[in-house]
Amino acid sequence: MYKFCTFIILTMFSGCAVGPNFVRPPPPDTDRYTHELQSESTIVADDQGQHFISSNTLIADWWKLFKSPKLDAVVYKAIANNPTLQASEASLRQSQDNMRAGYGVFFPQIQAGAGTSRQRASSVGQGSSAGSKIFNLITLSTSVSYALDVFGGARRSVESLRAQAESQRYENVASYLMLSANVVNTSIAKAAYSTEICTTSELIKLEKEQLRLTQAQVRAGTTSYSAVLSIQSLIAAAQASLAPLKQNLSQADHLLATLEGEFTSKANLPDIDLTGLSLPTDLPVSLPSDLVNQRPDILAAEAQMHVASAKIGVATALMFPSFSLNGTFGTSGTNFGNLTAASGRFWSIGPVATIPFFQGTTLWFGRRAAIDAYQQSRANYRQTVLNALSQVADSLKALEHDAEALQAQVEAKNASEEELKLLQANYRAGVVNYLAVLTADVQFHQTSIAFLQAKAQRYQDTVALFVALGGGWWNT
């Protein structure tokens, strides 16, 4: 018996644990995101160019790069009050508590029991023909059990819980990142919708004035009626675009209220003007090898790989014998007065071994299922990495094309503005009529709306790049 116990204890402390030891996947074997070499900067559009800097110094509160105190206030309020983020934080605490609970397997399990009963014992079962006897039985006992983690199943189980808590931590970071991104994007869209509504309303007023003058010319016989129909069509198109813009503005307000944890009927949202935002010009871009250590979704997928790897060890350990040391001490008597009598005392101590000789195919295929789950998590991890690198590539290219599109809109806006100024000067000199001035003014407002849309898109694609790079949470 002594040799048996010594063998078990030495085996337990030898650090043996079945199943694979988790190894982090290697970083991507590429040093860039796009097939062609990445440009160092975009073209200068609206007097601003954006520069891509190879660095992982993106700040955690990246929205401050837009330099809008009102925007900062909206984001911080959402972080403080958003129910989805609060649920994610509670889930994180739950996983951490489950991990702490799992560590209890490494300690002895001590239990105390007390019971009292009135019994009638049968003498026939003891080979006696004497009559049965009725008596009271009071029992007090204490039991101690300690599982010997010889093959490391308990250690792998706790390792799995620890990896699960790590995964939930990164899920919480991802929730934080998506919340802040949604708030910033919605605020930008809201500012753009408000400006577009004002510009479109001014455009409709100008087109109606243009219609009035054209109708006068038709009555005078100097213009055909088709010109009236053409202007009426423009007015109808502008009015048709106004209602969706107002609806989008309402939806942006409602979404911001929801993100801030407020009822839409009680929310007090600040008015953020598009001109009050500054475009971030220096954009730190991490290398792909750094990105896999920064994106919370990639790190969460890696932690899930670790969970699956540890569960292989748990399933493997179930195929081996399990050992425990058990001890029981107690006393019993027919009343409280004789509980201390030596005749009522009982105890037992000794090791227990349980050997799974045959359980059908349960244990074997249970282990195979754990291996399959690990292979699934590896594939999910790789897909997450591929998606992340693709998102960064999309954002980098989008910013390059946004600058090109915005500069084209700037040139169109400037040209229409110069044309308007020229026609206004000619009108004052009596060279052209007022209808020509109104037509140029309408064109100027149309190009102004297109310019606003291109500018808002550039802001939102900058947000998309910050999110694709992981949001800078590691620089908190």
N, C-alpha and C positions, 0 to 999 in steps of 0.2 A: 504494500500500500504506500509506504514512504517513497519508494522509487517511482511509483506511478505518479504521485503528486508532484515530485520533483521534476519529472519529465514534462508534465503539463505546464508547470510554472516557467521552466526554462524555455519551452517552446513559445509560450505567450510573450515573454519579454525579448524574444529574438528578433521581433519586428517583422515577422513573416506576414504578408498579406497577399492573398491570391488576387488574380485579376491584373489588368494592365495599369501601370503608373501613367497618369495623364501627361502628355507632352503637348505643349502649345503648337498649333500649326505654324508652318513657316510663313513669312511675309510674302506678298506677291512678288514674282520675279520680273518686275517692270519698274521703271523709274519715271514714268509719265502716264497721263490719263488718256490722251488722244493719240491717234495713229501718227499724225504729223507732229512736228515739234510745236510745243505750245508757245504762243506769242508772249512776249514780256509785258505787253500792254495793249489796250484797245486804241483805236483811233480817238482823237480828240473830238468830242461831240458836245455841243452846247457849252463850249469852252472848258470841258472837263474830260480828262482821260483817266482810265483806271489801270493801275499797274499790278501785275501778278508777281508777288515776292515769295520765293521759296523759303518758307518758314512755318513753324507751328505755334506762332505767338498770338493767334487769334484770342482776343479777350473773352472772358466768360459772359459778360454783359455786353455782347456784341452790338446790341441795338443802340447803344450809346454812340456808336460811330455815325449815326444819322444826326446827332447833335440837336435833338428836339426834347426839351424838358417835358413837354406835354406827352410825347410818346413814351418817355421813361416812366412817367407816372401811371399811364395805362398798363404798361407791362408789369410793373411792380404790384399794382392792385390785383391783376389777374393771378400773379404768382401767389399772393397772399390768400386769395379767396376762391380760387377755382376748385370745384368739387372733384373733378377728375384727377387733378394733381394730388389732392388730399387723399383720395382713394388709393392712388399709387403709393403714396408715402405710408399709408396704413398697411398695404400689402407688403411693403418692404419690411416694416416692423414685424409683421406676422412671420415672414420667412426667417428673420433673424431670431425670433423667439423659438421657432421650430428648430433652428440649428442649436440654440442653447439647450432646448429640451432633449435633443438627440445626444448631447454629451453625458446625460444621466446614465447611459448604458455602461460607462466606465467605472461607475461607483457601485458598491454593494447595495442590494435592495433589501431593506429591513421593514418588516411588517409585524404588527402586534394584533392579536385577536383575543376576543373574550366572548364566551357564549354560555348560556344556561338553558337547560331543557329538562323536561320530565319524560322519563323513558320507561318502557316495559320490555325487559329482555326475555327472550325465549330460551329456556334451558334445553329444549330438544336439539337446537342447533349445536349445543356443546356436548351432546351425547348423554344427557341426563334426563331422567323422567320426573325430576322434581318440578314443582309448579313454578310458573314465571314470577318474576319479582318486579315491583314498581319502585322507582327511585328517582331522585333528582340528580342531575350531573352539571357541575359548574366547571368550566375550563378556561384557563388563562394561558396564552402561549405567545412566543416570539419566534419568528423565522427570519433567517438571513440567507440570501442567495447571492452568488457572485458568478456571473458568466465569464468564462475564460475565453478571450478573443484569440484563440489559437491560430485560426486561419485568416483573421483580419476582416471578417464580415462586418463586425460592428464599426471598425475603423472606416471601411469603405462606405458604410451607410452614413456616418457622420460627414465624411468627405463629400458625399452627394448632397447632403443638406447644406453644407458650407458653400458648395458651388451654386446651389439653387438660390441661396441668399445673395451671392455675388451677381447672379443673373438678374435678380429682382432689383438690385441696386442700379444696374445699368438700364433696366427698363424704366426706373424712376427718373434717371437722367434723361432718357429719351422722351418721357412725358413732359418734363420741364422744357426741353428744347422745342418740342412741337408746339407746346402752349405759347411760348414766347414768339415763335415764328408765325403762328396763326394770328396772334394779336398784332404784330407788326404788319403783316401782309394785309390784314383786314383794315387797319388804320390807314395804310397807303391807298388801298382801294377806295375807302370812304372819302379820303381827301380828293382823290381823282374824280370820283363821281360828283362830289359837290361842285368842283370847278367846271366839269363838263356841263352840268345842269345850268349853271350861270351863263356859260358861253353859248350853249344851245338856245337858251331863252333870249339872249341878245340877238342871236342869229335869226330867230323867228320874227322878232320885232323888225329887223332890217328887211327881211324878205316880205313882210306884210307892207312895209312902206314902199318897197320896190313894186309890189303888186298894185298898190294904189296909183302910183305914177304911170305904170304900164296901162292900166285900165283907162286912165285919162287920155293917153296917147291913142288908144283904140277908138275911144269916142271921137277924138279929133281926126281920125282917119290916117294917122301917121304910122301906125304899127298894126300888124295883123293880130288877130285874136289868139293865134297859136302861142304867142309870147305870154299871154295871160295864163293859158293852160300849163305852160312850162313852169312858170313861177308858182302856180298853185300846187303843182306836183312837188316842187322843192319844199314848200311850206308843209305839205302833208307828210313828207318823208321826215322832216325835222321834228314835227310834232309827234310822229310815231316813235322816234328814237328817244323822246323826252320821257315818256311813261316808263320804259324799261330802266332808264337811268335812275328815276325816282324809286322804282322798286328795288334796284340793286343797292341804292343808298339806305333804304329801310332795312333790307336784309343785313347789310353791313352793321348798322346800328344794333340790330337784334343779336347778331352773332357776337359783337363785342360785349354786349351786356351779359350774354350767357358765359362767355369766356371769363368775365370778371366775377362770376358768381352772383349776378344781380338779376332781379326780375326786370323784364324789358319795360314794364310800366313805371319802374322806379329808378332806372339807371340814369345817371347824370354824366354823360360822356363829353369830354372836351372836344372842341373843334380844332382839328389838326389840318393846317393848310399845307398843300404840296410844296409851296415855295418856302415853308418853314423847315423843310428837311434838307440836310446836306448829303450829297452823294459821297460815300466812302471811296477814296481814290487809291489808297494803298491796301491791297488785299493779300494777306498772308495765305499761301497755299501749301499745305503739307504734302510731303512725298507719299506715294502709296504705301511704302513700308511703315510710315508713321501713322497713316490714316487708320490702319487696322487696330492700332492701339488707342485711337481717339474716338472713333464713331461708337456711340453707345449701343447701337443695334448689332454691330459686329462683335463687340465685347460680350453682349448678352448671348449671342449665338455661340461664342467660344465657351462661355460658362455652361451653356446647355450641353455642349460636347463633353465638358468635364463631368456633368451630372450623369450623362449616359455611360461614360467610361467607368465611373465609380460603381454604377449599378451592375456592370458586368462582374465586378469583384464581389458584390453582394450575392448575385445569383450563383457565382462559382462557389462561394463559401457554403452555400446551402447544400452542396453536393458532398461535403466533407462532414465528419463527425463534429458534434458540438459538445463542449464540456462545461461543467459548472460545479461550483462548490456550494453545498447546501447544509444548513444547520438549523435545528429546531430545538427549542427549550420551552417547557411549560409545566403546568401542574393542574390537577383536576381533583375534585372532591364532590361529596354529596351535599355539602353546604359550605358557606364561607368560612366557617370555623376550622375545618380540616383541610383547607387549601394548602397550608404550609406543611402538611404531613409528608414525610419522606416517601411513603407508599404511593402518593399520588403524582410524584414528579416523573417526568419523562423527557427524554432528549434524544437527538440523533444528529450525526455529522458525517459528511463524507462526500466524495466526488460523484458526479453523475455524468455519464457519457451517453449520448444519443447518436446512433449510427443509422443513416438513411440507406438501409440495404436495398429496398425496392419500393419505388413510388410511381411505377409505370413510366411514362415519358415526361412527367411533370417537370422534374428538375433539369433534365437534359435540354428540353425545348424551351424551358424558362430561360436558361442561359443563352440559347440561340436567339431568343427574342430580344434579350438585352444587347447582344452583339448587333442584331439588325437595327435596333434603336440607335446605337452608336453610329452605325454607318449612315443612317438617316440624318442624324445631327451633323455629321461631317458634310454631307451634301447640302444641307440647309446653310451651314456656315459658308461654304464656297459660294453658294448662290447669293448670300447676303453681301459677301465681299464684291462679287461681280456687279451687283446692283449699286453698291456704294460707289465704286470706281466709275460706273456709267453715269451716275447722277452728278458726280463732280465734273466729268467730261462735258455733260450736257450744259451745266451751269457756266463753265468756262467759255464754251462756244456761244452760248446764249448772250453773254455779256459782250462778246466781240460783235455779234450781229446786232445787238441792241444799240451799240454805239453807231454802227453804220446806218441803221434805220432812223435813229434819232437825229443824226447829222443831216440826213436827207430831209427830214421833216423841218429841221431848223432852216435849211436853205429854202424850202418851199414857203415856210412862214415868212422869212425875211423878204423873199421876192414878192409875195402878195402884199406885204406891208409897204414895200417901196412903191409898188404899183398903185396902192391906195393913196399914198402921199402925193404921188405924181398927178393922179387924177383929181385929187382935192385941190392942188395948185392950179391945174388947168381949169377946173370948175370956177375957182375964184377969178381966173382971168377971162372967163366967158368962152373958153374954147370947147368944152364938153358940157353935156347936160348932167343933171343930178342923178339920173338913172344909171349912168356909167359909174358914178361914184358909189352908189348903193351896190351895184354888182360886184365891184372890187372889194367893198366892205364885207359882203357875204362870203366871198372867196377867202378873205383874210380870216374870218371866224372859223370857216371850215378847216383851214390849215392849222389854226390854233388848237382846235379840238384834237386833230390827229397828232399834233406835237405833245399835248398833254398825255394822250394815251401811250405814246412811245416813251415819254419820260417816266410815267408810272411803271411801265413794264421793266425799264432799266433798274428801278429801285427794287422791284419784286424779285428780279433775277439775281440781284446782289444778295438779297435775303436767302434765296435758294442756295447760293454758293456757301454762305455761312452755315446753313443747316447741313448741306452735303458734307462739309468739312468737320462736322461734329459739334459745332457751336462753342468751342473753346472752353468747355467745362473744366478741363484739366488745368486751366490757368486761373482757377478761382482764387 
